[in-house]
Amino acid sequence: MVEKCAYVYDAAMRHSLAFLWNATKGHRLAPWRSPYLLWRIETFCGVKMTQIGFLEFWEFLWRERVSLWRFLKWTGEMDHYVHPRPKD
């Protein structure tokens, strides 16, 4: 059971990092400047992209961490449909 939990956590973390890597292209050291992430925040909570700075970005991540973790887990699940494992 412990091995399965570790695998699920590792898979979720791998998908989370892959999503963040792709979403912050060109702004990896300053993700609060990523137009894609700013657009996602704007569509999620309605705050205009031009009003989101460093503090607002990190405040949003902290406040919505549970929802964001759920979203990243969902992207990992959808990735299994897009890239199914080959059957042995």
C-alpha positions as CSV (number, residue, x, y, z in Angstrom):
1,M,0.0,0.0,0.0
2,V,2.9,2.3,0.9
3,E,4.4,1.7,-2.5
4,K,1.2,2.6,-4.3
5,C,0.9,5.8,-2.4
6,A,4.5,6.7,-3.2
7,Y,3.9,5.9,-6.9
8,V,0.7,8.1,-7.0
9,Y,2.6,10.9,-5.3
10,D,5.6,10.6,-7.6
11,A,3.3,10.5,-10.7
12,A,1.4,13.6,-9.5
13,M,4.6,15.4,-8.8
14,R,6.1,14.5,-12.2
15,H,2.9,15.8,-14.0
16,S,2.9,18.9,-11.8
17,L,6.5,19.7,-12.7
18,A,5.9,19.0,-16.4
19,F,2.9,21.3,-16.4
20,L,4.8,24.1,-14.7
21,W,7.8,23.7,-17.0
22,N,5.6,24.0,-20.0
23,A,3.4,26.8,-18.6
24,T,6.3,29.0,-17.7
25,K,8.3,28.8,-20.9
26,G,10.4,31.9,-21.2
27,H,9.6,32.9,-17.6
28,R,10.9,30.0,-15.6
29,L,12.8,32.1,-13.1
30,A,9.9,34.5,-12.8
31,P,6.7,32.5,-13.2
32,W,4.6,35.5,-12.1
33,R,5.5,37.1,-15.5
34,S,4.3,34.1,-17.6
35,P,1.4,35.3,-19.9
36,Y,-0.1,31.8,-19.8
37,L,-0.2,31.6,-16.0
38,L,-1.4,35.2,-15.7
39,W,-4.2,34.3,-18.2
40,R,-5.1,31.2,-16.2
41,I,-5.3,33.2,-13.0
42,E,-7.4,35.9,-14.7
43,T,-9.9,33.3,-16.0
44,F,-10.0,31.5,-12.6
45,C,-10.6,34.4,-10.3
46,G,-11.3,37.4,-12.5
47,V,-8.3,39.6,-11.5
48,K,-6.9,41.4,-14.5
49,M,-3.6,40.2,-15.8
50,T,-2.1,43.7,-15.5
51,Q,-3.0,43.8,-11.8
52,I,-1.1,40.6,-10.9
53,G,2.4,41.1,-9.6
54,F,4.9,39.1,-7.5
55,L,2.9,39.3,-4.3
56,E,-0.5,38.7,-5.9
57,F,0.8,35.7,-7.8
58,W,2.3,34.0,-4.7
59,E,-0.8,34.9,-2.6
60,F,-3.0,33.3,-5.2
61,L,-0.9,30.1,-5.2
62,W,-1.0,29.9,-1.4
63,R,-4.7,30.7,-1.2
64,E,-5.7,28.2,-3.9
65,R,-3.2,25.5,-3.3
66,V,-5.7,22.8,-2.7
67,S,-7.6,23.6,-5.9
68,L,-4.4,23.9,-7.9
69,W,-3.2,20.5,-6.6
70,R,-6.5,19.0,-7.7
71,F,-6.1,20.6,-11.1
72,L,-2.5,19.3,-11.5
73,K,-3.7,15.8,-10.5
74,W,-6.4,16.1,-13.1
75,T,-3.9,17.1,-15.8
76,G,-1.9,14.0,-14.9
77,E,-5.0,11.8,-15.3
78,M,-5.8,13.4,-18.6
79,D,-2.2,12.7,-19.7
80,H,-2.9,9.0,-19.3
81,Y,-5.6,9.3,-21.9
82,V,-3.4,11.3,-24.3
83,H,-0.4,9.1,-23.9
84,P,-1.6,5.6,-22.8
85,R,1.0,3.1,-21.7
86,P,1.8,0.3,-24.2
87,K,0.3,-3.0,-23.2
88,D,2.8,-5.7,-22.5
